[in-house]
């Protein structure tokens, strides 16, 4: 019996959470850390076509901005900020935003917001990205706010899961890490 209790205690100890306005929520999947190989994933683009990360972004530096919905104020601000930054990065850097928004909602939002340098992708079908990158919020089936940078060799060089989803990521830290790669 003691072994079972110890296993439950261990599981609780590694339970990862984020908060939304102070309320805790559970993250599904393992934590992605700097130095790890970037897990591959499939998401859906704005034209309802599948996108496999390794095929589309392999050999490029990729900034992956993760938001729960483009139709919320902080996600809107974050994606607009990354769009502005992406315009100056050049063709060897891909900036993508992933959410659970439906592809046609993302397409509508991008058109209304004038987003041209960031590509948006939806994880709505199987939550493949959310699970493999450890940012799926179990109770809500939404993605936690996070930013990852993957180098040309597919190695995670930066990882920030924002502890409070209602707050913006640390842009200065992200841009410093990105500049070190390009």
C-alpha positions in Angstrom: 0.0 0.0 0.0 2.8 2.5 0.8 4.1 2.2 -2.8 0.7 3.3 -4.2 0.6 6.2 -1.8 4.1 7.2 -2.8 3.3 7.1 -6.5 0.3 9.3 -5.9 2.4 11.8 -4.0 5.0 11.8 -6.8 2.2 12.5 -9.4 0.9 15.4 -7.4 4.5 16.8 -7.0 5.0 17.0 -10.7 1.5 18.4 -11.5 2.0 21.6 -13.4 -0.4 24.4 -13.3 -1.1 27.9 -14.5 -3.6 30.4 -13.2 -6.3 32.5 -14.8 -7.1 35.5 -12.6 -5.6 33.6 -9.7 -7.6 30.4 -10.2 -5.3 27.3 -10.8 -5.7 25.0 -13.8 -3.8 21.8 -14.7 -1.4 21.6 -17.6 -1.5 18.3 -19.6 1.8 16.9 -21.0 5.4 17.1 -20.0 7.2 20.4 -19.6 9.3 21.5 -22.5 12.8 22.7 -21.4 15.6 24.5 -23.1 18.0 22.0 -24.8 15.3 19.5 -25.7 14.5 18.5 -29.2 11.3 20.2 -30.3 8.4 17.8 -30.4 6.9 17.6 -33.8 3.1 18.3 -34.1 0.3 18.8 -36.5 -2.1 21.7 -36.5 -4.5 23.3 -39.0 -3.9 26.4 -41.0 -6.4 29.2 -41.8 -7.4 27.4 -45.0 -8.3 24.2 -43.1 -5.1 22.4 -44.3 -2.8 20.4 -42.0 0.6 21.8 -41.1 3.3 19.6 -39.7 5.9 21.7 -37.8 9.0 19.8 -38.9 8.0 20.0 -42.6 7.1 23.7 -42.6 9.6 25.2 -40.1 12.5 22.7 -40.2 15.8 24.5 -41.0 14.4 27.8 -39.7 14.4 29.6 -36.4 10.8 29.4 -35.2 9.1 31.6 -32.6 6.0 29.8 -31.3 3.6 32.1 -29.5 0.8 30.2 -27.8 -2.5 31.9 -26.8 -5.9 30.7 -25.7 -8.0 32.8 -28.0 -7.1 35.6 -30.5 -10.5 37.2 -29.5 -9.3 38.1 -26.0 -7.5 41.4 -25.3 -4.1 40.1 -24.1 -3.9 37.5 -26.9 -4.7 40.2 -29.4 -2.0 42.5 -28.0 0.5 39.7 -27.9 -0.1 38.6 -31.5 0.0 42.1 -32.8 3.3 42.7 -31.0 4.8 39.5 -32.5 3.5 40.6 -36.0 5.3 43.9 -35.6 8.6 42.2 -34.5 8.3 39.5 -37.2 8.2 42.1 -40.0 11.9 42.9 -39.3 13.2 39.3 -38.8 13.6 38.2 -42.4 12.8 34.9 -44.2 14.9 32.6 -42.0 12.7 33.2 -39.0 9.1 31.9 -38.8 6.7 33.4 -36.2 3.6 31.4 -35.6 0.7 31.7 -33.1 -1.2 28.7 -32.0 -4.6 28.7 -30.3 -7.7 26.5 -30.1 -9.6 29.1 -32.1 -11.2 27.6 -35.2 -9.2 28.2 -38.4 -11.9 30.4 -40.0 -12.1 32.5 -36.8 -8.3 32.9 -36.9 -8.5 33.9 -40.6 -11.2 36.5 -39.9 -9.2 37.9 -36.9 -6.0 38.1 -38.9 -7.7 40.0 -41.7 -9.4 42.5 -39.3 -6.1 43.0 -37.4 -3.9 43.3 -40.5 -1.7 40.4 -39.5 0.7 39.5 -42.3 4.0 38.4 -40.8 2.7 35.9 -38.2 1.0 32.7 -39.3 -1.8 31.5 -37.1 -2.6 27.8 -36.6 -5.4 26.0 -34.8 -4.9 23.0 -32.4 -8.7 22.5 -32.2 -8.9 19.0 -33.7 -6.7 16.8 -31.5 -4.9 19.2 -29.2 -1.7 17.6 -30.7 0.4 20.7 -30.0 -1.0 21.4 -26.6 -0.4 17.8 -25.3 3.1 17.4 -26.9 4.3 20.8 -25.7 2.7 20.6 -22.2 0.5 23.6 -22.5 -3.0 22.1 -22.8 -5.2 23.3 -19.9 -7.0 20.1 -18.9 -10.1 21.7 -17.4 -10.8 24.1 -20.3 -9.3 22.4 -23.3 -7.6 25.7 -24.1 -3.9 26.4 -24.4 -1.9 28.2 -21.8 0.0 31.4 -22.7 3.6 30.4 -23.7 6.4 31.3 -26.0 9.0 28.9 -27.3 12.0 29.5 -29.7 13.3 26.6 -31.7 16.6 26.9 -33.6 17.4 25.7 -37.1 18.4 22.3 -35.8 15.1 21.7 -34.0 16.4 22.4 -30.5 14.3 24.4 -28.0 16.4 27.5 -27.2 13.9 29.4 -25.1 10.8 28.4 -23.2 8.4 30.6 -21.2 5.1 29.3 -19.9 3.4 32.4 -18.4 2.3 31.5 -14.9 -0.8 33.8 -15.0 -2.6 33.4 -18.3 -4.1 36.9 -18.0 -0.6 38.5 -18.2 1.6 39.1 -21.3 4.9 37.3 -21.7 8.2 38.9 -21.1 8.9 40.4 -24.6 12.3 41.8 -23.8 13.5 38.4 -22.6 12.1 36.7 -25.7 13.6 39.2 -28.1 17.0 39.0 -26.4 16.9 35.2 -26.8 15.8 35.5 -30.4 18.5 38.0 -31.3 21.2 35.6 -30.0 20.1 33.1 -32.7 19.7 35.3 -35.7 
